[in-house]
Amino acid sequence: MTAEIIDGKAFALDLRERVAALSADFAAKAGRQPGLAVVLVGDDPASQVYVRAKGKATLAAGMLSFEHRLPASASEDEVRALVEQLNADAAVDGILVQLPLPDHIDEHAVITAIDAGKDVDGFTPENVGRLASGLDGFVPCTPLGCLMLLKDRIGDLAGLDAIVIGRSNIVGKPMAALLLGASCTVTIAHSKTRDLPAKVRAADIVVAAVGRPGMIKGDWLKPGATVIDVGINRIAGDEPGTTRLVGDVDFAGAMAHAGAITPVPGGVGPMTIAVLLRNTLVAAHRRAGVALARDAI
Ligand SMILES: Nc1nc2c(c(=O)[nH]1)N[C@@H](CN(C=O)c1ccc(C(=O)N[C@@H](CCC(=O)O)C(=O)O)cc1)CN2
């Protein structure tokens, strides 16, 4: 068996185009463009790349981009004060604080300060609770992107056995809640899970989000399983001094067993920014009281 490759990059591009068209419709109806504010604290190189990419994608979708950069030495109070300022800014529909924050800042304290109606990352306690309760709210971008890829490939997920490997607040926990909401039977695995290979072998859907390169082996997979690899790990490349990105799944091994798999790069990663734009579009409609059909995006 050779697995089908799930092209997250192409799916994300298509989603971004649909968001851009709906953003133009919104601007015509509301008399203003949707606005996304991104806050970057410090100089983490990967975060700088992601924030730049988010700004470019926001503008390309016909939205206003507000980028706020604070030095690594900024205090928690300063970051919270900026968030409060953005909460009160009528031109800002969505607020995203890029993670990770420097160690001296309590992420939870900063995230909690974000107005839940502008929380396009879906990280505030209110939106986390809404997802857990099956209520409308903002859902974290990466897991929602994974669910979109799964539904596009499989259709109805009801009754399927799914395993989520990793229990982070950003990916693992919301992913499990989304799969449960889609009526899958969900196992959440983590560092203390016993006999992980056996649990993976029982799953029709495998979502790997542990941050350990190549940890999930191909022969652990149920033949034909759909594999979503959320890991983005930079490892040494074949040539001296080079690096390359790999996922949490041993891609070559998985190709021989899975039915379909997302590659790294080009799988889940591009969905994160596309869904961020989608969430910002939804936030703008809700804040302006402009209707957006439930299945429009
Ligand atoms: N506030 C948030 N912080 C972080 C989030 C988030 O959703 N909200 N997610 C990650 C980083 N991230 C966006 O912020 C992100 C990660 C990866 C990609 C992506 O497109 N990856 C590419 C490869 C890129 C490369 O070459 O390095 C891929 O997988 O194809 C986009 C966004 C942590 N912080």
The ligand as an ORCA input file, in Angstrom:
! r2SCAN-3c Opt
* xyz 0 1
  N      -0.847     32.322     19.129
  C      -0.400     31.236     18.465
  N       0.892     30.882     18.582
  C       1.327     29.768     17.917
  C       0.458     29.031     17.087
  C      -0.897     29.423     17.008
  O      -1.754     28.786     16.325
  N      -1.288     30.544     17.704
  N       0.938     27.967     16.324
  C       2.360     27.721     16.229
  C       3.105     28.376     15.100
  N       2.360     28.769     13.898
  C       1.573     29.858     13.960
  O       1.666     30.687     14.808
  C       2.617     28.156     12.624
  C       3.386     27.012     12.519
  C       3.690     26.471     11.257
  C       3.224     27.066     10.095
  C       3.585     26.559      8.747
  O       3.030     26.974      7.768
  N       4.574     25.643      8.644
  C       5.094     25.191      7.391
  C       6.619     25.137      7.466
  C       7.211     26.478      7.751
  C       8.736     26.460      7.774
  O       9.324     26.251      6.732
  O       9.299     26.680      8.870
  C       4.599     23.787      7.057
  O       4.369     22.999      7.997
  O       4.473     23.502      5.871
  C       2.443     28.195     10.199
  C       2.155     28.732     11.451
  C       3.072     28.138     17.498
  N       2.626     29.392     18.007
*
